[in-house]
Amino acid sequence: MAYENVRSTGIVTVEENNEWRFGNHTDDGTVSVTLDLSTFNVKDETKRDKYLTGLGDKATTIWIKSGIPLAKITASGAYGPYDPNATDGRQNKIAGLLESMVEISVTFGGWDVVNGANVGMRYRGDIIKSKLPVVPADGAVWGGSFFDIEDDTVTPLSNASANPGASTPTTITAANITDASTVGRSILTASDAATARTAIGAGTSSFDGSYNSLKDKPTIPPAYTLPAATANALGGIKQVTLESNATAADIVTALKTAGVAK
């Protein structure tokens, strides 16, 4: 949806540029914030021309453009334009986008928001990033939930948008595990195997795996040798094979070979 709101400063007529919006933005995606007007009234004319419209030597009313990326000022809690070169907190993260043009009354005493101090800041929505009055660098950190939609490509800008339902990772230490025992925590924080063994009260071993390295090992008798059979003692004999036509002499020879006879 195109927004075509025309404003007049009394000197020049300005038209609100909402090309940065993609689709119809609903009111439930905004929050009320307070602007620090001094952060928009900068000496850098290039920045000031991006922030403001309706400027003129005789202008008594000017407008802050809608769609300007806003960031929180740490000390005051007010908001100003996101600036990676700022040092007051506005360099950290884009909190949202200025929802609508803001009318500013220029007086001898300074600048004032015409319709009250608070303004609307959009914290979620589909946008066309390249159409913003100030286009943040690709490495800028976005809060809220924003998607850049251009050339049929949808790019998540916010961390929350890139990982729906995900929360910021929390660093877990051994001390944070409330149901861990003292020994368990010591094992988790052990820097090496020796420290882990100490934590559980285990010693070290120099056993090399050899039977001969064992202490108090039993005596193993020598290997058994089967004695030869004699006329008076049992012993081992050899198996012989006789042919079916073996003679008595063949049998005697076989018995001698088997150790049964001499």
C-alpha positions, 0 to 999 in steps of 0.5 A: 500500500502506498502512503501519500501524505502531503505536509506543508511547512508554510514555505515549501510543500513536502510529500511523505515518501513511503517507498520503503514499506512493503505491503500494508503495515498494521498499527500493532507493529509500532511502539511509542518512543521519545526522540532526541532531536539534537541527534537529527540537527547535525552539522553534516549536511549530507546526513541532515538532508537524509534525516530532514525534509522541508528545510529552508532558510525561512522554514519554521516547520520541518519534518523528520522523514519516515523510515529512518532507522532508529537506535537507543541512546544508552544514557537517556533512553531516548532514540536518535538515528542509527549511526555506526560512528556514534559513541552514545549507544546508537552505533550498537543496534537498529531498534526500529524505523520511524513510523511516520514523518514527524513535524518539528517546530523551529523556534528561537529556542530550538526544535520541538515536536509539534504533536508531543514528545512521543512518536511511533517506532516500527519494530517489525514489518516487511520493508524495502531496505534500499528505499530507506532514507538512510540505508544501513550497511549490510553488517548492521545489527537489527533488532525487532523483526524485519524482512527486506523484500526486493526483486522477489527475494526475502532477506531476514534482517533481524536475528529474531526473524532469521531464527523464529522462536530462538532466543539469544544464546546464554553462556553456560558454565559448570557453576550454572549447573545447579544439580551437578555435584562438586565432583561433576563440576570438577570433571567438567572443568578439568584441563587434562586427564590427570586432573580428571583422575584426581577429581574422581580419586583415581590413580595412575597405572604403569601396567604394560599389559604383559603377564610377566609384569603382574605381581603375585601371579600363580605358578604355572607348571611346565607343559606336559610331555606324553611319555612313551608306552612301555610294558609296565606303563601307559603311554602314547602310541602312534596310529598305524594303518594296515592294508587288508592283505598285511602279513604277520611281518607287516603287523609286527613292523607296524606295532614296533612303529606305534611303540607297542612292541619292540 
